[in-house]
Amino acid sequence: MSDHAHSTTGLVHHFDDIEQQHEAGTLGMWAFLITEVLFFGGLFGAYAVYRSAYPEAFMRASSHLDVDLGGVNTIVLICSSLTMALSVYAAQKGSKRGIIMGLLGTMFFGAIFLGVKVIEYKDKWDHHLVPGDNFIFEGNPGGPEQLYFALYFAMTGVHAFHMIVGMVIICWMIKKAHRGDFTPGHHPLVENFGLYWHFVDIVWIFLFPLLYLIGAHSGSHT
């Protein structure tokens, strides 16, 4: 195949045809997501071990999270998954405007999510609930509750980092969509990124009940 044909179809030179390229890209994304499952699995495993060791402390610490804000962020991320799915659908139909609007919607909801997390993080900072020398829980420094908040910041922080990376990629994809790089026969980037974004959303679906709801019946103290 000539270089011109390669450029017009989006086929990279080391693949035999566009179908093989799409399959390789999808396989690569799934392999990446498996490594992400293993990574987050380690964090979930640590959470399970320490929650089993300090169930009462974890319940008391969890009651200091704002369930309403966590619930809002859950709804926001579900909405972002919808807009991402609409963007993939638009790519399949060859609608440049639909792709861009779907990606902008996904970025909008992602920005709302991160904004809410900033509010939550600031609240924990103001109430000395950030692990470290200044950690104070209900008037007492230290304590096993600090383990809960260490896991809270680690798990939600890594999740937020994945969202930030995703939003940077969305900016790049919007630029490519504006150039008309995606066609009904060539849009694997949109589909593969959709898998990534849905994975990030699913991680939050697990984080919300684990971190926010175990002490919800005790009421929020902040």
GIGIWO-V330754 format. One record per residue. RES is the residue in three letters. PHI is phi as a letter, one per 30 degrees, with the letter a starting at -180 (* if undefined). BURIAL is + if it has 24 or more other ideal C-beta (glycine too) atoms within 12 Angstrom, else -. Layout:
RES;PHI;BURIAL
RES;PHI;BURIAL
This chain:
MET;*;-
SER;d;-
ASP;d;-
HIS;d;-
ALA;d;-
HIS;d;-
SER;d;-
THR;d;-
THR;c;-
GLY;i;+
LEU;d;+
VAL;d;-
HIS;d;-
HIS;d;-
PHE;c;-
ASP;d;-
ASP;a;-
ILE;d;+
GLU;d;-
GLN;d;-
GLN;d;+
HIS;d;+
GLU;d;-
ALA;d;-
GLY;d;+
THR;d;+
LEU;d;-
GLY;d;-
MET;d;+
TRP;d;-
ALA;d;-
PHE;d;-
LEU;d;+
ILE;d;-
THR;d;-
GLU;d;+
VAL;d;-
LEU;d;-
PHE;d;-
PHE;d;+
GLY;e;-
GLY;d;-
LEU;d;+
PHE;d;+
GLY;d;-
ALA;d;-
TYR;d;+
ALA;d;-
VAL;d;-
TYR;d;+
ARG;d;+
SER;d;-
ALA;d;-
TYR;b;+
PRO;d;-
GLU;d;-
ALA;d;+
PHE;d;+
MET;d;+
ARG;d;+
ALA;d;+
SER;d;+
SER;d;+
HIS;c;+
LEU;c;+
ASP;d;+
VAL;d;+
ASP;d;-
LEU;d;+
GLY;d;+
GLY;d;-
VAL;e;+
ASN;d;+
THR;d;+
ILE;d;-
VAL;d;+
LEU;d;+
ILE;d;+
CYS;d;+
SER;d;+
SER;d;+
LEU;d;-
THR;d;+
MET;d;+
ALA;d;+
LEU;d;+
SER;d;+
VAL;d;+
TYR;d;-
ALA;d;+
ALA;d;+
GLN;d;-
LYS;d;-
GLY;i;-
SER;c;-
LYS;d;+
ARG;d;-
GLY;d;+
ILE;d;+
ILE;d;+
MET;d;-
GLY;d;+
LEU;d;+
LEU;d;+
GLY;d;+
THR;d;+
MET;d;+
PHE;e;-
PHE;d;+
GLY;d;+
ALA;d;+
ILE;d;+
PHE;e;+
LEU;d;+
GLY;d;-
VAL;d;+
LYS;d;+
VAL;d;-
ILE;d;-
GLU;d;+
TYR;d;+
LYS;d;-
ASP;d;-
LYS;d;+
TRP;d;-
ASP;d;-
HIS;c;+
HIS;h;+
LEU;c;+
VAL;c;+
PRO;e;+
GLY;k;-
ASP;d;-
ASN;c;-
PHE;d;+
ILE;b;-
PHE;c;+
GLU;h;-
GLY;i;-
ASN;c;-
PRO;d;-
GLY;i;-
GLY;j;-
PRO;d;+
GLU;e;+
GLN;d;+
LEU;d;+
TYR;d;+
PHE;d;+
ALA;d;+
LEU;d;+
TYR;e;+
PHE;d;+
ALA;d;+
MET;d;+
THR;d;+
GLY;d;+
VAL;d;+
HIS;d;+
ALA;d;+
PHE;d;-
HIS;d;+
MET;d;+
ILE;d;-
VAL;e;-
GLY;d;+
MET;d;+
VAL;d;-
ILE;d;+
ILE;e;+
CYS;e;-
TRP;d;-
MET;d;+
ILE;d;+
LYS;d;-
LYS;d;+
ALA;d;+
HIS;d;-
ARG;d;-
GLY;i;-
ASP;d;+
PHE;c;+
THR;b;+
PRO;e;-
GLY;c;-
HIS;b;+
HIS;b;+
PRO;d;+
LEU;d;+
VAL;d;+
GLU;d;+
ASN;d;+
PHE;d;+
GLY;e;+
LEU;d;+
TYR;d;+
TRP;d;+
HIS;d;+
PHE;d;+
VAL;d;+
ASP;d;+
ILE;d;-
VAL;e;+
TRP;d;+
ILE;e;-
PHE;d;+
LEU;d;+
PHE;e;+
PRO;d;-
LEU;d;+
LEU;c;+
TYR;c;+
LEU;c;+
ILE;d;+
GLY;c;+
ALA;d;-
HIS;d;-
SER;d;-
GLY;i;-
SER;d;-
HIS;c;-
THR;b;+
